Amino acid sequence: MRDLQLRAKRETSMTTREGASCVFLLSMAALMLTFLFMPGMARAQNVQVDLSSTSALCGGQECFNTAGLFNTGVKFLGTSGMDNGNNCTPTPPYTNCPDAYSATQLGLSTSTPPTLTPPSLNVPFTFGAVNTANCGPATSAACTVDVVNFTSSGVAITLPTAQQAVYSTVIVLGTAVNGHHSGTVTADYTDGTSTVFNQTFSDWCGFGGNQYESVAVGGINRINADGTLNGASCNLYAYTYPVDFTKTLQGLTLTDTDGSGASFAMAITLKPPTYTIDGGTASLSSVTAGSTATSTVTVNPQPGYVGTIQLSCSITPTIQASAAATPPTCSLSPTSVDVTAGETSPPTSTLTFTSVKPAAARLEPPSNIFYALWLPVPGLALIGVGLGSRASRRKNLLVLLLLGLLLAALMATPGCVTYKHLGNVGTPPGQYTVSITGVDANGLSQASNPAGTTNTVTVVVTDN
């Protein structure tokens, strides 16, 4: 009977565990289905334009029309390259030794096609195929074209129908060679309108800080046509254009406007509707060390955007923490905000800027020389007291008493003594700029702020 009871208990326990397992599995399945089919969830992601396509993007022609991307050690003698330069000694009968980008220096992935996500942009890009073997007339092997050379008639790139959508931003990775050059990048919409961005492209070894331009990958070496690296410090630039996010983007046109033929694009990524961040205004524009200031940060979604945005902040200038000074800090509450469909007001977060007050100071006189000069006086007075007559000794005692009082007064008078300040001064006085940035689950960062707003907050720290 006892065995039956034990067996029944075990069977009951097994049934309970099996039932719990079924409930768990069903719950997980329901959760997965919820995530898959939940309405309003943002699935918009960055779209990489496949410039190697020959069927749809460029009217049946190659968008890539120049070979300019090689692994270090690969030779491409006899080609025109990107700049038709003379940075190495070519083998006869070749007289030119052009430069190109080194895929190795750029840090491209070894996948096919190669990809790159510059940390400064936090946006992925897809590149054309890298030449992995020696090519050009010197070897009778054709080099793979993998760079778009702007033309005076314009390289017209038409997006596949599936990619024609609303976007907030177009980012082009490219450069100019043989100096700075001018061109245009035109965003063409399905309604027949367009937005033209006039652009000065910096020389790949001389960043000019032009409008829309930033350094995507900096401090790299180019590759010579003989496969070696040259010593110049060069860059790959990002050109970021805020397109009309109320219209459907149909394509782009890349035009050389100065006739140089020296402007190039290597990769293009499209960002879907995103959001902007308005840092607001500090509650106190000026604070003393040890005080705080707050600001209301507003996240403004563009039409059609929904998602969860993780917020972070940083402060410039950067103060290194040390025994002498303590940097200010910033924090956000909450650290993430949700943008949902149909919201009537944008979500906000509170930014807090905190400065640090000076540590308890210790004051000490810098030198004992001043007091040492007075030390012989009491001794001389005592000698005088011992050697003189009784009347004169009484007189000398009075003088000694007066000298002691004088010395005590001097030691107690702050105005007559120089003191040294020791300890941590806290947050050094000066102007600090707090930048607020965001990124969502799909890696989408904020778009450029509209005129009149900024994602930064300025606070001045003063002496106590």
C-alpha positions as CSV (number, residue, x, y, z in Angstrom):
1,M,0.0,0.0,0.0
2,R,2.8,2.3,0.9
3,D,4.5,1.6,-2.5
4,L,1.3,2.5,-4.3
5,Q,1.1,5.8,-2.4
6,L,4.7,6.6,-3.2
7,R,4.1,5.7,-6.9
8,A,1.0,7.8,-7.0
9,K,2.8,10.7,-5.4
10,R,5.6,10.4,-8.0
11,E,3.1,10.2,-10.8
12,T,1.3,13.2,-9.5
13,S,4.6,15.1,-9.2
14,M,5.6,14.1,-12.8
15,T,2.2,15.2,-14.0
16,T,2.5,18.5,-12.3
17,R,6.0,19.1,-13.7
18,E,4.8,18.1,-17.2
19,G,1.8,20.4,-16.9
20,A,4.1,23.2,-15.7
21,S,6.4,22.5,-18.7
22,C,3.5,22.6,-21.1
23,V,2.3,25.9,-19.6
24,F,5.8,27.3,-19.8
25,L,6.2,26.3,-23.5
26,L,2.8,27.6,-24.4
27,S,3.6,30.9,-22.6
28,M,6.8,31.2,-24.5
29,A,5.1,30.4,-27.8
30,A,2.5,33.1,-27.1
31,L,5.2,35.6,-26.2
32,M,7.0,34.9,-29.4
33,L,3.8,35.3,-31.4
34,T,3.1,38.5,-29.6
35,F,6.5,40.0,-30.5
36,L,6.2,38.8,-34.1
37,F,2.7,40.2,-34.6
38,M,2.5,43.1,-32.1
39,P,1.1,46.1,-34.0
40,G,3.0,49.4,-33.9
41,M,6.4,47.9,-33.2
42,A,9.2,49.7,-35.0
43,R,11.0,47.4,-37.4
44,A,12.4,50.1,-39.6
45,Q,16.1,49.6,-40.1
46,N,18.9,51.2,-42.0
47,V,18.9,50.2,-45.7
48,Q,22.2,49.7,-47.5
49,V,22.1,50.6,-51.2
50,D,23.5,47.8,-53.4
51,L,25.6,49.9,-55.8
52,S,27.0,46.7,-57.5
53,S,23.5,46.0,-59.1
54,T,23.4,46.3,-62.9
55,S,19.8,45.6,-63.5
56,A,17.8,48.3,-61.8
57,L,19.9,50.9,-60.0
58,C,21.6,52.7,-62.8
59,G,19.5,52.1,-65.9
60,G,21.3,48.8,-66.8
61,Q,24.7,50.3,-66.3
62,E,27.2,49.7,-63.5
63,C,26.9,52.3,-60.7
64,F,30.4,51.3,-59.8
65,N,32.7,52.6,-62.5
66,T,36.1,52.8,-61.0
67,A,38.4,50.3,-59.2
68,G,39.6,51.9,-56.0
69,L,39.4,49.4,-53.2
70,F,42.2,46.9,-52.7
71,N,43.7,44.8,-49.9
72,T,47.2,45.8,-48.8
73,G,49.7,43.9,-50.9
74,V,47.6,43.7,-54.1
75,K,49.1,45.3,-57.2
76,F,47.0,47.2,-59.7
77,L,49.6,48.7,-62.1
78,G,48.5,50.1,-65.3
79,T,45.0,51.2,-64.1
80,S,43.9,54.7,-63.7
81,G,43.0,54.1,-60.1
82,M,41.3,57.0,-58.2
83,D,44.0,59.7,-58.7
84,N,46.4,58.5,-61.4
85,G,49.3,59.5,-59.1
86,N,53.0,58.7,-58.9
87,N,53.5,57.5,-55.3
88,C,55.6,54.5,-56.3
89,T,57.9,53.3,-59.0
90,P,55.9,51.3,-61.5
91,T,57.3,48.6,-63.7
92,P,57.8,49.4,-67.4
93,P,55.9,50.2,-69.6
94,Y,53.7,51.9,-66.9
95,T,54.4,55.5,-66.0
96,N,51.7,56.1,-63.5
97,C,51.3,54.7,-60.0
98,P,47.8,55.6,-58.8
99,D,46.5,55.4,-55.2
100,A,43.4,53.7,-53.9
101,Y,41.8,52.8,-50.5
102,S,43.1,49.9,-48.6
103,A,40.3,47.6,-47.4
104,T,42.7,46.5,-44.7
105,Q,43.2,50.1,-43.4
106,L,39.5,50.8,-43.6
107,G,38.8,47.8,-41.5
108,L,36.3,46.2,-43.8
109,S,34.8,42.9,-42.9
110,T,35.9,39.8,-44.8
111,S,32.3,38.9,-45.5
112,T,30.8,39.0,-49.0
113,P,29.9,41.8,-49.6
114,P,32.2,43.5,-47.1
115,T,30.7,45.7,-44.5
116,L,31.8,48.6,-42.2
117,T,30.1,50.3,-39.3
118,P,32.2,53.4,-38.4
119,P,31.9,54.0,-34.6
120,S,31.5,57.8,-35.3
121,L,28.3,57.1,-37.2
122,N,27.0,53.8,-35.7
123,V,25.5,53.0,-39.1
124,P,26.3,50.0,-41.2
125,F,27.5,50.3,-44.8
126,T,27.9,47.7,-47.6
127,F,30.8,48.0,-50.0
128,G,31.6,46.6,-53.3
129,A,33.8,43.6,-53.8
130,V,37.4,44.1,-52.8
131,N,40.2,43.2,-55.3
132,T,41.9,40.3,-53.5
133,A,44.5,39.4,-56.2
134,N,46.9,41.4,-58.4
135,C,45.0,42.9,-61.3
136,G,45.3,45.4,-64.2
137,P,47.1,45.3,-67.5
138,A,50.3,44.2,-65.8
139,T,48.7,40.8,-65.0
140,S,46.0,40.6,-67.7
141,A,43.5,40.2,-64.9
142,A,40.7,42.8,-64.8
143,C,40.3,44.8,-61.6
144,T,36.8,44.8,-60.0
145,V,35.2,48.2,-60.1
146,D,33.9,49.0,-56.7
147,V,33.7,52.9,-56.4
148,V,31.2,55.3,-58.0
149,N,33.0,58.2,-59.9
150,F,30.7,61.2,-60.0
151,T,30.0,62.4,-63.6
152,S,29.1,65.7,-65.1
153,S,25.9,64.3,-66.4
154,G,25.1,62.7,-63.0
155,V,25.1,59.1,-61.9
156,A,21.4,58.4,-61.5
157,I,20.7,55.7,-58.9
158,T,17.1,54.4,-58.8
159,L,16.2,52.4,-55.7
160,P,14.5,49.0,-56.2
161,T,10.7,49.3,-55.7
162,A,10.9,47.5,-52.4
163,Q,13.3,50.1,-51.1
164,Q,11.4,53.2,-52.3
165,A,10.0,54.4,-49.0
166,V,10.1,57.4,-46.6
167,Y,13.6,58.1,-45.2
168,S,14.9,60.7,-42.9
169,T,18.6,60.7,-43.8
170,V,20.9,59.7,-46.7
171,I,24.6,59.0,-45.7
172,V,27.2,58.7,-48.5
173,L,30.7,57.5,-47.8
174,G,33.1,59.1,-50.2
175,T,35.9,61.6,-50.9
176,A,37.6,63.8,-53.5
177,V,41.1,63.4,-54.7
178,N,43.7,65.8,-56.0
179,G,42.3,68.6,-53.9
180,H,38.8,69.7,-52.9
181,H,36.1,69.5,-55.5
182,S,32.4,70.5,-55.9
183,G,29.4,68.4,-56.8
184,T,25.8,67.8,-55.9
185,V,23.8,65.0,-54.3
186,T,20.2,65.1,-55.3
187,A,17.4,63.2,-53.6
188,D,14.7,62.4,-56.1
189,Y,11.1,61.6,-54.8
190,T,8.3,59.6,-56.4
191,D,6.1,62.8,-56.7
192,G,8.6,64.2,-59.2
193,T,10.2,66.7,-56.8
194,S,13.8,66.7,-55.5
195,T,16.1,68.1,-52.9
196,V,19.5,69.3,-54.1
197,F,22.5,69.3,-51.7
198,N,25.4,71.4,-53.0
199,Q,28.6,69.8,-51.7
200,T,32.3,70.5,-51.4
201,F,34.1,67.2,-51.1
202,S,37.4,67.3,-49.2
203,D,40.6,65.8,-50.5
204,W,41.0,62.4,-48.9
205,C,44.2,63.6,-47.1
206,G,42.9,67.0,-46.1
207,F,39.7,67.3,-44.2
208,G,38.0,70.7,-44.9
209,G,35.0,70.4,-42.5
210,N,32.5,71.3,-45.2
211,Q,28.8,71.4,-44.7
212,Y,27.2,67.9,-44.3
213,E,30.7,66.4,-44.1
214,S,32.4,64.5,-41.2
215,V,35.2,62.0,-40.9
216,A,33.9,58.4,-41.0
217,V,37.3,56.7,-40.8
218,G,40.3,58.8,-40.1
219,G,44.1,58.5,-39.9
220,I,44.5,55.7,-42.5
221,N,47.1,55.1,-45.2
222,R,46.2,54.8,-48.9
223,I,47.5,51.9,-51.0
224,N,49.9,52.4,-53.9
225,A,49.5,50.6,-57.2
226,D,52.5,48.4,-56.3
227,G,50.6,47.1,-53.3
228,T,52.5,49.1,-50.7
229,L,51.1,51.7,-48.3
230,N,52.2,55.3,-48.6
231,G,52.8,57.4,-45.6
232,A,50.1,60.0,-46.0
233,S,47.4,60.2,-43.3
234,C,44.1,60.2,-45.1
235,N,40.4,59.7,-44.4
236,L,37.1,58.4,-45.7
237,Y,34.3,60.9,-45.2
238,A,30.6,60.7,-44.4
239,Y,28.2,63.1,-46.2
240,T,24.9,63.2,-44.2
241,Y,21.9,64.7,-45.9
242,P,18.5,65.3,-44.2
243,V,16.0,64.3,-46.9
244,D,12.3,65.1,-46.9
245,F,10.7,62.5,-44.5
246,T,7.2,63.4,-45.7
247,K,7.9,62.0,-49.2
248,T,8.9,58.7,-50.7
249,L,12.5,58.6,-51.9
250,Q,12.9,57.2,-55.4
251,G,16.6,57.5,-55.9
252,L,19.7,59.7,-55.9
253,T,21.8,61.5,-58.5
254,L,25.5,62.1,-57.9
255,T,26.9,64.9,-60.1
256,D,30.3,66.4,-60.6
257,T,29.9,70.2,-61.0
258,D,33.5,71.3,-61.5
259,G,34.4,68.9,-64.3
260,S,37.3,67.4,-62.4
261,G,36.1,63.8,-62.3
262,A,37.7,63.6,-58.9
263,S,34.7,63.0,-56.6
264,F,33.8,59.5,-55.5
265,A,31.3,57.5,-53.5
266,M,31.9,54.1,-52.0
267,A,28.8,53.2,-50.1
268,I,25.4,54.6,-49.3
269,T,23.0,53.9,-46.4
270,L,19.5,55.2,-46.0
271,K,18.0,55.9,-42.5
272,P,14.2,55.5,-42.1
273,P,12.1,57.9,-40.1
274,T,13.8,58.5,-36.8
275,Y,13.6,61.3,-34.2
276,T,15.4,64.4,-33.0
277,I,16.4,65.2,-29.5
278,D,15.9,68.7,-28.0
279,G,18.1,69.2,-24.9
280,G,16.0,72.1,-23.7
281,T,17.3,74.9,-21.4
282,A,19.1,74.4,-18.1
283,S,17.1,75.4,-15.0
284,L,20.2,77.4,-13.9
285,S,22.6,78.6,-16.6
286,S,25.2,79.2,-13.9
287,V,25.9,77.2,-10.8
288,T,28.6,77.2,-8.1
289,A,30.8,74.1,-7.6
290,G,28.8,71.5,-5.7
291,S,25.4,72.6,-7.2
292,T,23.2,71.0,-9.8
293,A,21.1,72.1,-12.8
294,T,18.4,70.3,-14.6
295,S,16.8,70.4,-18.1
296,T,13.8,68.8,-19.7
297,V,14.9,66.7,-22.7
298,T,12.3,66.2,-25.4
299,V,12.4,63.3,-28.0
300,N,10.5,64.4,-31.1
301,P,9.6,61.5,-33.4
302,Q,9.4,62.0,-37.1
303,P,6.1,60.9,-38.8
304,G,5.8,57.2,-38.8
305,Y,8.5,56.4,-36.2
306,V,7.8,54.2,-33.2
307,G,10.3,52.5,-30.9
308,T,12.2,52.5,-27.7
309,I,15.1,54.9,-27.5
310,Q,18.1,54.5,-25.1
311,L,19.4,57.9,-24.0
312,S,22.9,58.8,-22.9
313,C,24.8,62.0,-22.1
314,S,28.4,63.2,-22.3
315,I,30.1,66.4,-21.1
316,T,32.8,68.5,-22.8
317,P,35.4,69.6,-22.1
318,T,36.5,66.3,-20.6
319,I,38.1,66.8,-17.1
320,Q,40.4,64.0,-15.9
321,A,39.6,63.0,-12.3
322,S,42.6,63.5,-10.1
323,A,43.6,64.5,-6.6
324,A,43.4,68.2,-7.7
325,A,40.0,68.2,-9.5
326,T,36.8,66.3,-10.0
327,P,34.8,66.3,-13.2
328,P,31.1,67.1,-13.3
329,T,28.6,64.3,-14.1
330,C,25.4,64.1,-16.0
331,S,22.4,61.7,-15.7
332,L,19.1,61.1,-17.4
333,S,15.8,59.9,-15.8
334,P,14.4,57.9,-17.3
335,T,17.3,56.5,-19.4
336,S,15.0,55.3,-22.1
337,V,11.7,56.5,-23.6
338,D,9.0,54.8,-25.7
339,V,7.5,56.3,-28.8
340,T,4.2,54.7,-29.6
341,A,1.7,55.2,-32.5
342,G,-0.9,57.9,-31.9
343,E,0.9,59.8,-29.2
344,T,-0.4,63.3,-28.5
345,S,2.8,64.6,-26.9
346,P,6.5,63.6,-27.3
347,P,8.2,61.7,-24.5
348,T,10.6,63.5,-22.2
349,S,13.4,62.8,-19.8
350,T,15.1,64.9,-17.1
351,L,18.7,65.7,-17.5
352,T,20.7,66.5,-14.3
353,F,24.1,68.2,-14.4
354,T,26.0,67.8,-11.1
355,S,29.2,69.7,-10.2
356,V,31.4,68.8,-7.3
357,K,32.2,71.1,-4.4
358,P,35.8,71.6,-3.3
359,A,37.1,69.1,-0.7
360,A,37.8,70.4,2.8
361,A,40.8,72.7,2.5
362,R,43.8,72.7,4.9
363,L,45.5,76.0,5.4
364,E,49.1,76.3,6.5
365,P,51.8,79.0,6.5
366,P,54.2,78.5,3.7
367,S,57.4,79.4,5.7
368,N,58.8,79.8,9.2
369,I,61.5,82.2,8.3
370,F,59.5,85.2,9.3
371,Y,59.0,83.8,12.8
372,A,62.5,82.6,13.1
373,L,63.7,86.1,12.8
374,W,61.8,86.9,16.1
375,L,63.1,83.9,18.0
376,P,66.3,85.6,19.2
377,V,64.4,88.6,20.6
378,P,63.1,86.8,23.8
379,G,66.5,85.3,24.4
380,L,68.2,88.6,24.2
381,A,65.6,90.1,26.4
382,L,66.2,87.3,29.0
383,I,69.9,88.0,28.9
384,G,69.2,91.6,29.5
385,V,67.0,90.7,32.4
386,G,69.7,88.6,34.0
387,L,72.5,91.1,33.6
388,G,71.0,94.4,34.6
389,S,70.1,95.9,38.1
390,R,66.9,95.1,39.9
391,A,65.3,98.3,38.5
392,S,66.5,97.7,35.0
393,R,65.4,94.0,35.3
394,R,61.9,95.2,36.1
395,K,62.1,97.4,33.1
396,N,63.4,94.6,30.9
397,L,60.6,92.3,32.0
398,L,58.1,94.9,30.9
399,V,59.8,95.1,27.6
400,L,59.8,91.3,27.3
401,L,56.1,91.2,28.1
402,L,55.4,93.8,25.4
403,L,57.6,91.9,22.9
404,G,55.6,88.7,23.6
405,L,52.3,90.4,23.1
406,L,53.6,91.8,19.8
407,L,54.8,88.4,18.6
408,A,51.4,86.8,19.6
409,A,49.6,89.5,17.7
410,L,51.7,89.0,14.6
411,M,51.1,85.2,14.6
412,A,47.3,85.7,15.0
413,T,46.9,88.3,12.2
414,P,45.9,86.5,8.9
415,G,46.7,89.6,6.9
416,C,50.3,89.3,7.8
417,V,50.7,85.6,6.9
418,T,50.5,83.9,3.5
419,Y,48.5,80.7,3.5
420,K,48.6,77.8,0.9
421,H,45.4,76.1,-0.3
422,L,45.7,72.3,-0.3
423,G,43.1,69.6,-1.4
424,N,40.7,68.9,-4.3
425,V,39.2,72.0,-5.9
426,G,36.1,70.1,-7.0
427,T,34.8,70.9,-10.5
428,P,36.9,73.6,-12.1
429,P,35.1,76.8,-13.0
430,G,34.2,77.2,-16.7
431,Q,31.6,76.5,-19.3
432,Y,30.4,72.9,-19.9
433,T,28.4,71.5,-22.8
434,V,26.2,68.4,-22.2
435,S,25.3,66.4,-25.3
436,I,22.3,64.1,-25.3
437,T,22.3,61.2,-27.8
438,G,20.0,58.3,-28.5
439,V,19.9,54.9,-30.2
440,D,17.0,52.5,-30.6
441,A,16.8,48.7,-30.9
442,N,17.4,48.9,-34.6
443,G,20.5,51.0,-34.2
444,L,18.8,54.2,-35.4
445,S,20.3,57.3,-33.9
446,Q,18.7,60.8,-33.9
447,A,18.5,62.9,-37.0
448,S,20.0,66.3,-37.3
449,N,18.2,68.9,-35.3
450,P,15.9,71.4,-37.0
451,A,16.9,75.0,-37.0
452,G,16.6,76.7,-33.7
453,T,17.0,73.5,-31.6
454,T,20.0,71.5,-30.4
455,N,20.6,68.3,-28.5
456,T,23.1,70.1,-26.2
457,V,22.7,72.0,-22.9
458,T,25.2,74.6,-21.6
459,V,26.0,75.1,-18.0
460,V,28.6,77.5,-16.4
461,V,30.3,76.5,-13.2
462,T,31.6,79.4,-11.1
463,D,33.8,79.7,-8.0
464,N,32.2,79.4,-4.7
